């Protein structure tokens, strides 16, 4: 059966369809005293390859408060330890799907090479390890956060956006990530900061390219900068399939 493009009932169907399939996939509000485990799969690492399965005094993620007494998930690593992250939607993302992410975070002391977000490839890691990340990677100023993309087989990340942050300030980060097809160039990502769309260094509002080689999922927390003790505080994370699902966290 073939429908004429402009039949009214078909138009109504396409207007209603996104609303019908809108879904919040993950929600963690620290203000509700929810356990940090609501964020997903616990991913801790001491020295490289040493991965404990549970929190300890020197390496943990738990719902607590920030230094001002505001409820937050406290991500703590002692000096020399590499990773305190939660892996959300673990092996659960799908192709040709747009994921909307809201992420509210504060870093007590910013350090060079600290990574606070990863969109991480899980299967084809020799092809594309980290399609997207938010990392303090500038060699000129450790406070400059960068939004980076790794193309398949490039083994390097290209910076598309940067911003100077401050210690101890709560920020609301919004992202839209379209997975596209595995290995395809039809993926894209957008970034919002405190509710405002961010222009990339190339003048557009998008990173276009491969966002998944086989299976890529989001990670939140504190990775790298292992030369320093690290404390970050996450107030809320929400992931959905429509922008409205995460509006209260992303701030858009």
MOVENMO-V10729 format. One record per backbone hydrogen bond with DSSP energy under -1.0 kcal/mol. NH is the residue of the N-H (numbers start at 0). CO is the residue of the C=O. Records with the same first field share a line. If there is no record, write none. Layout:
# MOVENMO-V10729
NH->CO, CO
This chain:
# MOVENMO-V10729
6->3
10->6
11->7
12->8
13->9
14->10
15->11
16->12
19->15
20->16
24->238
25->238
27->236
29->234
31->28
32->29
37->34
38->35
39->36
40->86
42->84
44->82
45->49
49->46
55->58
59->75
61->73
63->71
65->69
68->65
71->63
72->233
73->61
74->231
75->59
76->229
77->57
79->225
80->77
81->44, 45
82->44
83->221
84->42
85->219
86->40
87->217
91->88
95->179
98->176
99->239
100->174
101->237
102->172
103->235
104->170
105->232
107->230
112->135
113->110
114->222
115->133
116->133
117->218
118->131
119->216
120->128
121->214
124->122
127->123
131->118
132->147
133->116
134->145
135->113
136->134
143->140
144->162
145->134
146->160
147->132
148->157
149->130
152->126
153->150
157->148
159->146
162->144
164->142
167->106
168->165
170->104
172->102
173->191
174->100
175->189
176->98
177->187
178->96
182->211
183->180
187->177
188->206
189->175
191->173
192->195
193->171
195->192
197->190
199->203
200->159
202->199
206->188
208->186
216->119
218->117
219->85
220->115
221->83
222->114
223->81
227->224
229->76
231->74
232->105
233->72
234->103
235->103
236->27
237->101
238->25
239->99
240->22
244->241
245->242
248->245
249->245
250->246
